[in-house]
């Protein structure tokens, strides 16, 4: 039996070993879901909602245990782990309050010789191949509306957050979700391959573009829904009419380093109009130098370790590439000595789009800041990317900001904010940032299929 080590990225110590699934156990779990999905889908919607409401309550009652476990296996500061669970509960609350409306039968033509209506039925058994950076948030985007919609879920947590995956399963079962409606697939990519081989009714993945593209290619012949929530190289632009530079710099910095920058919608490149550039950079660097890097269980810590050693090495390579091409490090740039996968928050200037740090997803507390001469130049640079997740503009003039936001080929735009997600709005990416949408009514309807009724008599 293969065992997966769960390593604390702050100490590099072994927390626990988890038994990985084999082809035999995956098949057994699949057949269990096959038998159970029809009964789960046949339950009244109100009953399924009641069960999810109990899960919502259990997340609150178990929050301290869940947050500490997440911090220890993934590295995010403890308060940010609590924040993630709070945010997941907010999203579940949205689904609880809105699913009945968006899953109800719709009468299109209730009168006349031929009456017409639409009903919404489960897809069947769906795979939820999830991510490690926000396992609760990205998980509830999928498995909660999927279960509410009557689907059975084969949930694969990341191998870097297996303990969180086990906690999620434990609390769902405790809430009343039957074992034949929710199962875990535990393992590395080989277990993911087994899910791709199964005759499932939908695939919902959160992760990198490379893996998302591979999954889409592999499951395409099945002709089943495949949704991909992928990465970004999200730009932020500071216009020259900003008045409180320190406040904008603080907001941008939080967008860069929150969750150690390990977020698909983290700020990954900054453009500043030349009139304010020097002031902005001075404020940004001064605030960056005050960030507390260290033990994520300590209340004062703002930046914990990266999730794994490979990510630390990747970011150091990005920094080295930028410097070799003329970038200047104003602060940071090094791994923190000692145990753990820590990286100093890093600010680079004299950057340009020949550098990987301005083009490839970083997923860490590093940022390049580039000077621009006009809104047109900023827009051109912001659009110079294969990704299309989010884009942010800071300005006191909405009309001016709106013109630029309309140009952005992204699923989300922000005015005077960044790095945020709302349950009421669709979360979607364009180009290499993904396919389909979660959250909002679109994220409820993503897990059901419409049936058209033509009724005479």
Secondary structure, 3 states (H helix, E strand, C coil): CCEEEEECCCCCCEEEEEECCCHHHHHHHHHHHHHHHHHHHHCCHHHHHHHHHHHHHHHHHCHHHHHHHHHHHHCCCHHHHHHHHHHHHHHHHHHHHHHHHHHCCEEEECCCCEEEEEEEEECCEEEEECCCCCHHHHHHHHHHHHHHCCCEEEEECCCCCHHHHHHHHHHHHHHCCCCCCEEECCCCHHHHHHHHHCCCCEEEEECCHHHHHHHHHHHHHHCCEEEEECCCCEEEEECCCCCCHHHHHHHHHHHHHHHHHCCCCCEEEEEEEHHHHHHHHHHHHHHHHCCCECCCCCCCCCECCCCCHHHHHHHHHHHHHHHHCCCEEEECCCECCCCCCCECCEEEECCCCCCHHHCCCCCCCEEEEEEECCHHHHHHHHCCCCEECEEEEECCCHHHHHHHHHHCCCCEEEECCCCCCCCCCCEECEECCEECEECHHHHHHCCEEEEEEEEEC
